[in-house]
Amino acid sequence: MNINITGHHIEVTPAIHDYVVNKLDRVIRHFDHVTSVHVILSVEKLKQKAEVILHVRGKDITASAEGADLYASIDAMEDKLDRQVLKHKEKSSDHSYDKRAAAE
């Protein structure tokens, strides 16, 4: 899996990089079919914004959050992404084929 973290008008320090990777580990543990992750951290005046694009097989899942604190924005973005990944996982597992129901 490929994790790409970029910053717009902000330098991505090793502390921020490690924080983002640790937060994404929780999401990735829920779903095994993640191929790549692209995180964009940006600063616009007093707003700190965190965006993520998660590439899974057959779909791209995106989430973004903004606030006054960058770490709070990363936390909110990770929560949104986690809910979307769980929903996608449930949808993909609900489409199972039941042989006994088809035989009746």
Beta strands, then each sheet from edge to edge (+ up, - down):
strand 1: 2-8
strand 2: 34-44
strand 3: 47-56
strand 4: 59-67
sheet 1: 1+ 2+ 3- 4+
end
